[in-house]
Amino acid sequence: MPKKNKSRDVTKSYSAKQFVSKLRRLADAIESDKRFRIQVAGERVSIPSTATISVEHERDGKEEEVEFQIRWTND
């Protein structure tokens, strides 16, 4: 398996239908206390069930942003 870069910061846009599908799969995994797997911009990511989930809200002038964040450490 190829080594992953230590640092990566990408944003991938999805259609509303694709986003809803991913959110449903994520919700099912969280509810079942299972690992969630997703591919983002060509890289597979495996999120453990022990990950911390938070919601962030930012405001800058007229622009606002909500981010659903999932954080974990790899052993």
N, C-alpha and C positions, 0 to 999 in steps of 0.2 A: 504494500500500500504506500503511495507517495506521501511524503511528509507534508503536513499542513504548515502554512506560514504562521508565524507567531502573532502577526497583526493583520487584521482585515476589517474594513469598514465599508460595506456596500449597502445600497438601498435598492430594492426591487419593487417595482409597481405591479399591481395585479388588477384585473377587472373586479367589479363588485362580486360577481358570481364566483370567481376563483378565490377571492378573499374570504367569502362566507364559507366556502368548502374547507379551507384551511382552518378557519376558526372553529368549525364544527369538529374537525378531527382533533384539534388541540383540546377543545372542551371535553371531548370523549376521553382522551388520554388522561387529562387532569382528574376527571371524575372517577376514572378507573385506577388511578394511582399507577399509571404505566408511563414508560418512556415515550416521548414524541419524536418522530423523525420527519424531517422536512429537507427539501433541497432548495437552496437560495443562491441564485446567480451561479448555478453550475456546481455548487459544493454541497455535499450531504452533511447535515447537522443532526446530531442525536442529543436530545435534551432529556436529562434524567428526571424522574418523577419528584426528586428532592429539590428541584430548582426553585428559586424564589421568584414570585410573580408580583409585579407592581404596575401601577398606572401613573404616568407622569403627564402633567399639563404645563405647557409653556405659553406665555403671551409676550408679544413684542409689537407694540403699537397696535395695528389693526389685524395682524396675523396671530392665529392661535394654533396650537398643535397638541394632540393627545397621542402619547406613545404607550403601547402595552409592552412592558419589558419583562423578559425572562432571563434570569442570571443564574449561573452555576459555575463551578470550578471543575476542571478536568484533573483527575488524579494521575 
